[in-house]
Amino acid sequence: MAHDLFEAARTAMARAHAPYSKFPVGAAIRTDDGSVYSGANIENISFPEGWCAETTAISHMVMAGQHKIREVAVIAQKLALCPPCGGCRQRLAEFSDADTKIYLCDEAGIQKTMTIADLLPHSFQTEAIG
Ligand SMILES: [Zn+2]
């Protein structure tokens, strides 16, 4: 099922640029058309200029012309289950439905499945500014 998404996230994690935190993270997104986009965290010596794995994956997705996330897998080398940070929850919500699945993974595979609504209840909705 979603094992390929886990594999894509783990492969992406190996490409992380994390020389400062030494905390590699990988993420992979599947869109509603079945396409998979992955990313890793990319740090910068000016620390606030770095960004998360989920953000890299979202960037690849948007540049490919996709805008609807169905599933997301996240893995971190040094944390058993690594939920998306607050900023990434909002970024993922921008392109997700409430039931979009978030898979928290370790080296063995998917260990916990959540939804974006679980991770970001009462999220800021675009309708609020429409
Ligand atoms: Zn993040």
Backbone and ligand atoms as CSV (ligand in chain L), in Angstrom:
chain,resi,resn,atom,element,x,y,z
A,1,MET,N,N,0.831,-1.195,0.000
A,1,MET,CA,C,0.000,0.000,0.000
A,1,MET,C,C,0.866,1.246,0.000
A,2,ALA,N,N,1.143,1.749,1.164
A,2,ALA,CA,C,1.935,2.981,1.215
A,2,ALA,C,C,3.408,2.712,1.438
A,3,HIS,N,N,3.798,1.440,1.284
A,3,HIS,CA,C,5.207,1.119,1.540
A,3,HIS,C,C,6.133,1.868,0.580
A,4,ASP,N,N,5.669,2.077,-0.658
A,4,ASP,CA,C,6.508,2.801,-1.611
A,4,ASP,C,C,6.726,4.244,-1.172
A,5,LEU,N,N,5.743,4.801,-0.484
A,5,LEU,CA,C,5.887,6.176,0.002
A,5,LEU,C,C,6.935,6.230,1.115
A,6,PHE,N,N,6.907,5.233,1.992
A,6,PHE,CA,C,7.938,5.105,3.022
A,6,PHE,C,C,9.317,5.002,2.378
A,7,GLU,N,N,9.441,4.158,1.353
A,7,GLU,CA,C,10.738,3.992,0.687
A,7,GLU,C,C,11.212,5.297,0.061
A,8,ALA,N,N,10.287,6.043,-0.521
A,8,ALA,CA,C,10.649,7.328,-1.139
A,8,ALA,C,C,11.126,8.322,-0.079
A,9,ALA,N,N,10.469,8.324,1.078
A,9,ALA,CA,C,10.876,9.227,2.162
A,9,ALA,C,C,12.254,8.834,2.691
A,10,ARG,N,N,12.473,7.534,2.840
A,10,ARG,CA,C,13.773,7.070,3.355
A,10,ARG,C,C,14.884,7.384,2.365
A,11,THR,N,N,14.624,7.220,1.082
A,11,THR,CA,C,15.624,7.558,0.063
A,11,THR,C,C,15.930,9.053,0.090
A,12,ALA,N,N,14.884,9.858,0.240
A,12,ALA,CA,C,15.074,11.316,0.298
A,12,ALA,C,C,15.899,11.707,1.527
A,13,MET,N,N,15.643,11.035,2.643
A,13,MET,CA,C,16.369,11.358,3.878
A,13,MET,C,C,17.884,11.243,3.672
A,14,ALA,N,N,18.299,10.299,2.853
A,14,ALA,CA,C,19.730,10.096,2.599
A,14,ALA,C,C,20.344,11.285,1.865
A,15,ARG,N,N,19.503,12.138,1.297
A,15,ARG,CA,C,19.997,13.308,0.564
A,15,ARG,C,C,19.883,14.593,1.379
A,16,ALA,N,N,19.539,14.469,2.648
A,16,ALA,CA,C,19.406,15.660,3.497
A,16,ALA,C,C,20.719,16.432,3.556
A,17,HIS,N,N,20.591,17.739,3.659
A,17,HIS,CA,C,21.757,18.589,3.913
A,17,HIS,C,C,21.591,19.104,5.342
A,18,ALA,N,N,22.127,18.347,6.283
A,18,ALA,CA,C,21.922,18.648,7.705
A,18,ALA,C,C,23.245,18.624,8.468
A,19,PRO,N,N,24.228,19.417,8.008
A,19,PRO,CA,C,25.543,19.372,8.661
A,19,PRO,C,C,25.555,20.023,10.037
A,20,TYR,N,N,24.560,20.829,10.351
A,20,TYR,CA,C,24.571,21.573,11.622
A,20,TYR,C,C,23.787,20.817,12.691
A,21,SER,N,N,22.573,20.410,12.368
A,21,SER,CA,C,21.777,19.663,13.353
A,21,SER,C,C,22.158,18.185,13.371
A,22,LYS,N,N,22.696,17.700,12.254
A,22,LYS,CA,C,22.928,16.252,12.081
A,22,LYS,C,C,21.647,15.471,12.381
A,23,PHE,N,N,20.535,16.017,11.867
A,23,PHE,CA,C,19.204,15.434,12.081
A,23,PHE,C,C,18.508,15.286,10.727
A,24,PRO,N,N,18.942,14.293,9.925
A,24,PRO,CA,C,18.341,14.133,8.593
A,24,PRO,C,C,16.875,13.708,8.673
A,25,VAL,N,N,16.081,14.313,7.816
A,25,VAL,CA,C,14.647,14.006,7.722
A,25,VAL,C,C,14.303,13.827,6.251
A,26,GLY,N,N,13.398,12.889,5.984
A,26,GLY,CA,C,12.890,12.690,4.628
A,26,GLY,C,C,11.377,12.711,4.635
A,27,ALA,N,N,10.804,13.180,3.555
A,27,ALA,CA,C,9.342,13.196,3.418
A,27,ALA,C,C,8.982,12.831,1.987
A,28,ALA,N,N,7.832,12.195,1.832
A,28,ALA,CA,C,7.325,11.885,0.494
A,28,ALA,C,C,5.819,12.119,0.473
A,29,ILE,N,N,5.366,12.699,-0.602
A,29,ILE,CA,C,3.957,13.051,-0.794
A,29,ILE,C,C,3.410,12.260,-1.971
A,30,ARG,N,N,2.184,11.730,-1.823
A,30,ARG,CA,C,1.472,11.184,-2.980
A,30,ARG,C,C,0.291,12.093,-3.260
A,31,THR,N,N,0.176,12.514,-4.503
A,31,THR,CA,C,-0.919,13.386,-4.889
A,31,THR,C,C,-2.115,12.566,-5.362
A,32,ASP,N,N,-3.222,13.229,-5.632
A,32,ASP,CA,C,-4.436,12.519,-5.994
A,32,ASP,C,C,-4.334,11.801,-7.336
A,33,ASP,N,N,-3.348,12.151,-8.162
A,33,ASP,CA,C,-3.164,11.420,-9.422
A,33,ASP,C,C,-2.161,10.276,-9.288
A,34,GLY,N,N,-1.677,10.032,-8.045
A,34,GLY,CA,C,-0.771,8.918,-7.804
A,34,GLY,C,C,0.701,9.263,-7.887
A,35,SER,N,N,1.017,10.493,-8.278
A,35,SER,CA,C,2.426,10.888,-8.375
A,35,SER,C,C,3.039,11.013,-6.990
A,36,VAL,N,N,4.350,10.754,-6.903
A,36,VAL,CA,C,5.077,10.849,-5.637
A,36,VAL,C,C,6.179,11.905,-5.765
A,37,TYR,N,N,6.250,12.766,-4.749
A,37,TYR,CA,C,7.275,13.808,-4.697
A,37,TYR,C,C,7.942,13.713,-3.335
A,38,SER,N,N,9.262,13.771,-3.323
A,38,SER,CA,C,9.960,13.605,-2.054
A,38,SER,C,C,10.863,14.795,-1.791
A,39,GLY,N,N,11.340,14.856,-0.549
A,39,GLY,CA,C,12.241,15.939,-0.177
A,39,GLY,C,C,12.955,15.637,1.115
A,40,ALA,N,N,14.014,16.384,1.357
A,40,ALA,CA,C,14.785,16.271,2.593
A,40,ALA,C,C,14.963,17.662,3.185
A,41,ASN,N,N,15.335,17.700,4.453
A,41,ASN,CA,C,15.628,19.003,5.053
A,41,ASN,C,C,16.925,19.556,4.467
A,42,ILE,N,N,16.948,20.858,4.281
A,42,ILE,CA,C,18.100,21.543,3.695
A,42,ILE,C,C,18.464,22.698,4.612
A,43,GLU,N,N,19.559,22.505,5.359
A,43,GLU,CA,C,19.970,23.519,6.328
A,43,GLU,C,C,20.906,24.537,5.691
A,44,ASN,N,N,21.101,25.626,6.434
A,44,ASN,CA,C,21.984,26.696,5.976
A,44,ASN,C,C,22.789,27.178,7.161
A,45,ILE,N,N,24.011,27.638,6.903
A,45,ILE,CA,C,24.844,28.133,7.997
A,45,ILE,C,C,24.178,29.321,8.693
A,46,SER,N,N,23.355,30.052,7.971
A,46,SER,CA,C,22.474,31.042,8.596
A,46,SER,C,C,21.211,30.276,8.981
A,47,PHE,N,N,21.181,29.761,10.197
A,47,PHE,CA,C,20.234,28.727,10.601
A,47,PHE,C,C,18.778,28.984,10.210
A,48,PRO,N,N,18.246,30.209,10.389
A,48,PRO,CA,C,16.812,30.387,10.043
A,48,PRO,C,C,16.508,30.220,8.558
A,49,GLU,N,N,17.526,30.192,7.721
A,49,GLU,CA,C,17.291,30.076,6.276
A,49,GLU,C,C,17.125,28.632,5.811
A,50,GLY,N,N,17.321,27.674,6.692
A,50,GLY,CA,C,17.085,26.286,6.321
A,50,GLY,C,C,15.607,25.976,6.302
A,51,TRP,N,N,15.269,24.792,5.757
A,51,TRP,CA,C,13.863,24.401,5.745
A,51,TRP,C,C,13.719,22.890,5.861
A,52,CYS,N,N,12.468,22.468,6.034
A,52,CYS,CA,C,12.151,21.077,6.383
A,52,CYS,C,C,11.965,20.194,5.144
A,53,ALA,N,N,12.017,18.893,5.382
A,53,ALA,CA,C,11.828,17.899,4.325
A,53,ALA,C,C,10.460,18.032,3.659
A,54,GLU,N,N,9.415,18.251,4.461
A,54,GLU,CA,C,8.065,18.368,3.915
A,54,GLU,C,C,7.974,19.559,2.958
A,55,THR,N,N,8.659,20.637,3.319
A,55,THR,CA,C,8.637,21.846,2.484
A,55,THR,C,C,9.308,21.587,1.140
A,56,THR,N,N,10.415,20.847,1.157
A,56,THR,CA,C,11.077,20.490,-0.103
A,56,THR,C,C,10.142,19.650,-0.966
A,57,ALA,N,N,9.480,18.680,-0.362
A,57,ALA,CA,C,8.569,17.808,-1.115
A,57,ALA,C,C,7.395,18.606,-1.691
A,58,ILE,N,N,6.848,19.514,-0.903
A,58,ILE,CA,C,5.744,20.363,-1.392
A,58,ILE,C,C,6.222,21.201,-2.580
A,59,SER,N,N,7.435,21.716,-2.506
A,59,SER,CA,C,7.967,22.524,-3.607
A,59,SER,C,C,8.049,21.704,-4.893
A,60,HIS,N,N,8.541,20.470,-4.791
A,60,HIS,CA,C,8.598,19.608,-5.978
A,60,HIS,C,C,7.195,19.365,-6.534
A,61,MET,N,N,6.236,19.129,-5.637
A,61,MET,CA,C,4.861,18.855,-6.056
A,61,MET,C,C,4.268,20.055,-6.808
A,62,VAL,N,N,4.411,21.219,-6.237
A,62,VAL,CA,C,3.811,22.409,-6.857
A,62,VAL,C,C,4.478,22.712,-8.199
A,63,MET,N,N,5.795,22.545,-8.265
A,63,MET,CA,C,6.491,22.817,-9.524
A,63,MET,C,C,6.135,21.808,-10.609
A,64,ALA,N,N,5.621,20.641,-10.195
A,64,ALA,CA,C,5.159,19.646,-11.165
A,64,ALA,C,C,3.705,19.900,-11.571
A,65,GLY,N,N,3.107,20.939,-10.993
A,65,GLY,CA,C,1.739,21.277,-11.364
A,65,GLY,C,C,0.676,20.569,-10.546
A,66,GLN,N,N,1.061,19.930,-9.438
A,66,GLN,CA,C,0.114,19.198,-8.593
A,66,GLN,C,C,-0.233,20.020,-7.342
A,67,HIS,N,N,-1.455,19.845,-6.850
A,67,HIS,CA,C,-1.899,20.669,-5.717
A,67,HIS,C,C,-2.766,19.913,-4.711
A,68,LYS,N,N,-2.910,18.596,-4.861
A,68,LYS,CA,C,-3.787,17.864,-3.931
A,68,LYS,C,C,-3.033,16.686,-3.319
A,69,ILE,N,N,-2.780,16.782,-2.018
A,69,ILE,CA,C,-2.046,15.733,-1.303
A,69,ILE,C,C,-3.022,14.701,-0.749
A,70,ARG,N,N,-2.743,13.414,-1.028
A,70,ARG,CA,C,-3.548,12.324,-0.465
A,70,ARG,C,C,-2.853,11.653,0.712
A,71,GLU,N,N,-1.523,11.495,0.628
A,71,GLU,CA,C,-0.766,10.798,1.677
A,71,GLU,C,C,0.616,11.440,1.812
A,72,VAL,N,N,1.151,11.368,3.030
A,72,VAL,CA,C,2.494,11.889,3.300
A,72,VAL,C,C,3.215,10.900,4.210
A,73,ALA,N,N,4.460,10.590,3.908
A,73,ALA,CA,C,5.296,9.787,4.803
A,73,ALA,C,C,6.458,10.641,5.277
A,74,VAL,N,N,6.771,10.545,6.570
A,74,VAL,CA,C,7.880,11.309,7.149
A,74,VAL,C,C,8.750,10.359,7.960
A,75,ILE,N,N,10.059,10.508,7.797
A,75,ILE,CA,C,11.003,9.687,8.560
A,75,ILE,C,C,12.187,10.552,8.978
A,76,ALA,N,N,12.677,10.317,10.184
A,76,ALA,CA,C,13.881,10.985,10.676
A,76,ALA,C,C,14.853,9.923,11.156
A,77,GLN,N,N,16.119,10.153,10.854
A,77,GLN,CA,C,17.125,9.149,11.191
A,77,GLN,C,C,17.256,8.950,12.703
A,78,LYS,N,N,17.089,10.050,13.478
A,78,LYS,CA,C,17.396,9.993,14.909
A,78,LYS,C,C,16.180,10.149,15.810
A,79,LEU,N,N,14.987,9.991,15.242
A,79,LEU,CA,C,13.775,10.091,16.062
A,79,LEU,C,C,12.821,9.007,15.590
A,80,ALA,N,N,12.337,8.199,16.506
A,80,ALA,CA,C,11.526,7.042,16.136
A,80,ALA,C,C,10.320,7.453,15.298
A,81,LEU,N,N,9.598,8.451,15.737
A,81,LEU,CA,C,8.464,8.978,14.978
A,81,LEU,C,C,8.604,10.487,14.954
A,82,CYS,N,N,8.632,11.041,13.757
A,82,CYS,CA,C,8.906,12.475,13.614
A,82,CYS,C,C,7.702,13.169,12.972
A,83,PRO,N,N,6.788,13.678,13.757
A,83,PRO,CA,C,5.644,14.376,13.173
A,83,PRO,C,C,6.081,15.707,12.559
A,84,PRO,N,N,5.400,16.159,11.526
A,84,PRO,CA,C,5.742,17.449,10.915
A,84,PRO,C,C,5.686,18.570,11.945
A,85,CYS,N,N,6.584,19.543,11.816
A,85,CYS,CA,C,6.585,20.699,12.713
A,85,CYS,C,C,5.325,21.541,12.448
A,86,GLY,N,N,5.102,22.509,13.291
A,86,GLY,CA,C,3.904,23.343,13.160
A,86,GLY,C,C,3.807,24.045,11.820
A,87,GLY,N,N,4.930,24.593,11.366
A,87,GLY,CA,C,4.914,25.278,10.076
A,87,GLY,C,C,4.571,24.341,8.935
A,88,CYS,N,N,5.140,23.148,8.962
A,88,CYS,CA,C,4.866,22.184,7.890
A,88,CYS,C,C,3.431,21.668,7.960
A,89,ARG,N,N,2.870,21.573,9.149
A,89,ARG,CA,C,1.460,21.175,9.240
A,89,ARG,C,C,0.590,22.166,8.470
A,90,GLN,N,N,0.867,23.443,8.639
A,90,GLN,CA,C,0.092,24.446,7.912
A,90,GLN,C,C,0.368,24.364,6.412
A,91,ARG,N,N,1.625,24.141,6.024
A,91,ARG,CA,C,1.958,24.035,4.598
A,91,ARG,C,C,1.282,22.817,3.972
A,92,LEU,N,N,1.282,21.694,4.693
A,92,LEU,CA,C,0.616,20.486,4.181
A,92,LEU,C,C,-0.892,20.707,4.096
A,93,ALA,N,N,-1.462,21.370,5.101
A,93,ALA,CA,C,-2.910,21.607,5.124
A,93,ALA,C,C,-3.366,22.422,3.918
A,94,GLU,N,N,-2.510,23.287,3.444
A,94,GLU,CA,C,-2.840,24.117,2.277
A,94,GLU,C,C,-3.257,23.257,1.080
A,95,PHE,N,N,-2.674,22.053,0.982
A,95,PHE,CA,C,-2.896,21.200,-0.189
A,95,PHE,C,C,-3.590,19.880,0.182
A,96,SER,N,N,-4.148,19.790,1.385
A,96,SER,CA,C,-4.717,18.540,1.877
A,96,SER,C,C,-6.207,18.663,2.124
A,97,ASP,N,N,-6.873,17.496,2.184
A,97,ASP,CA,C,-8.209,17.400,2.752
A,97,ASP,C,C,-8.051,17.003,4.212
A,98,ALA,N,N,-9.112,17.114,4.989
A,98,ALA,CA,C,-9.037,16.784,6.417
A,98,ALA,C,C,-8.571,15.351,6.632
A,99,ASP,N,N,-8.924,14.446,5.691
A,99,ASP,CA,C,-8.570,13.034,5.867
A,99,ASP,C,C,-7.258,12.629,5.185
A,100,THR,N,N,-6.504,13.593,4.699
A,100,THR,CA,C,-5.187,13.268,4.142
A,100,THR,C,C,-4.353,12.553,5.193
A,101,LYS,N,N,-3.780,11.425,4.804
A,101,LYS,CA,C,-3.055,10.592,5.772
A,101,LYS,C,C,-1.595,11.025,5.910
A,102,ILE,N,N,-1.139,11.010,7.154
A,102,ILE,CA,C,0.260,11.299,7.473
A,102,ILE,C,C,0.838,10.047,8.127
A,103,TYR,N,N,1.844,9.456,7.503
A,103,TYR,CA,C,2.476,8.253,8.025
A,103,TYR,C,C,3.777,8.632,8.731
A,104,LEU,N,N,3.859,8.309,10.019
A,104,LEU,CA,C,5.096,8.522,10.766
A,104,LEU,C,C,5.876,7.215,10.714
A,105,CYS,N,N,7.108,7.295,10.248
A,105,CYS,CA,C,7.880,6.091,9.936
A,105,CYS,C,C,9.166,6.014,10.755
A,106,ASP,N,N,9.637,4.783,10.910
A,106,ASP,CA,C,11.007,4.557,11.366
A,106,ASP,C,C,11.686,3.679,10.321
A,107,GLU,N,N,12.869,3.211,10.611
A,107,GLU,CA,C,13.622,2.440,9.613
A,107,GLU,C,C,12.898,1.170,9.167
A,108,ALA,N,N,11.970,0.679,9.998
A,108,ALA,CA,C,11.256,-0.555,9.667
A,108,ALA,C,C,10.034,-0.311,8.780
A,109,GLY,N,N,9.576,0.947,8.729
A,109,GLY,CA,C,8.397,1.237,7.913
A,109,GLY,C,C,7.436,2.167,8.638
A,110,ILE,N,N,6.176,2.122,8.213
A,110,ILE,CA,C,5.147,2.995,8.790
A,110,ILE,C,C,4.772,2.473,10.176
A,111,GLN,N,N,4.869,3.335,11.170
A,111,GLN,CA,C,4.560,2.934,12.547
A,111,GLN,C,C,3.285,3.565,13.075
A,112,LYS,N,N,2.895,4.702,12.523
A,112,LYS,CA,C,1.705,5.388,13.023
A,112,LYS,C,C,1.064,6.152,11.872
A,113,THR,N,N,-0.257,6.046,11.774
A,113,THR,CA,C,-0.990,6.773,10.738
A,113,THR,C,C,-1.899,7.796,11.400
A,114,MET,N,N,-1.797,9.036,10.932
A,114,MET,CA,C,-2.637,10.118,11.440
A,114,MET,C,C,-3.269,10.811,10.236
A,115,THR,N,N,-4.134,11.776,10.499
A,115,THR,CA,C,-4.644,12.614,9.417
A,115,THR,C,C,-4.166,14.041,9.656
A,116,ILE,N,N,-4.264,14.853,8.634
A,116,ILE,CA,C,-3.867,16.249,8.805
A,116,ILE,C,C,-4.789,16.930,9.837
A,117,ALA,N,N,-6.035,16.480,9.911
A,117,ALA,CA,C,-6.951,17.041,10.923
A,117,ALA,C,C,-6.508,16.660,12.336
A,118,ASP,N,N,-5.926,15.463,12.489
A,118,ASP,CA,C,-5.366,15.081,13.794
A,118,ASP,C,C,-4.217,16.010,14.175
A,119,LEU,N,N,-3.368,16.289,13.184
A,119,LEU,CA,C,-2.154,17.059,13.454
A,119,LEU,C,C,-2.408,18.554,13.564
A,120,LEU,N,N,-3.417,19.037,12.862
A,120,LEU,CA,C,-3.669,20.479,12.844
A,120,LEU,C,C,-5.171,20.744,12.964
A,121,PRO,N,N,-5.742,20.459,14.126
A,121,PRO,CA,C,-7.174,20.732,14.305
A,121,PRO,C,C,-7.425,22.239,14.315
A,122,HIS,N,N,-8.589,22.613,13.885
A,122,HIS,CA,C,-8.975,24.030,13.865
A,122,HIS,C,C,-7.972,24.858,13.063
A,123,SER,N,N,-7.525,24.316,11.933
A,123,SER,CA,C,-6.508,25.017,11.149
A,123,SER,C,C,-7.081,26.280,10.513
A,124,PHE,N,N,-6.195,27.187,10.213
A,124,PHE,CA,C,-6.567,28.394,9.496
A,124,PHE,C,C,-7.043,27.986,8.111
A,125,GLN,N,N,-8.266,28.355,7.758
A,125,GLN,CA,C,-8.861,27.926,6.493
A,125,GLN,C,C,-8.858,29.062,5.489
A,126,THR,N,N,-8.628,28.691,4.234
A,126,THR,CA,C,-8.601,29.714,3.209
A,126,THR,C,C,-9.950,30.397,3.053
A,127,GLU,N,N,-11.032,29.676,3.405
A,127,GLU,CA,C,-12.355,30.286,3.299
A,127,GLU,C,C,-12.470,31.523,4.198
A,128,ALA,N,N,-11.648,31.535,5.241
A,128,ALA,CA,C,-11.714,32.628,6.202
A,128,ALA,C,C,-11.322,33.966,5.582
A,129,ILE,N,N,-10.533,33.910,4.510
A,129,ILE,CA,C,-10.122,35.164,3.890
A,129,ILE,C,C,-10.777,35.361,2.526
A,130,GLY,N,N,-11.605,34.374,2.115
A,130,GLY,CA,C,-12.253,34.480,0.807
A,130,GLY,C,C,-13.384,35.460,0.869
L,1,ZN,ZN,ZN,8.699,21.484,9.244
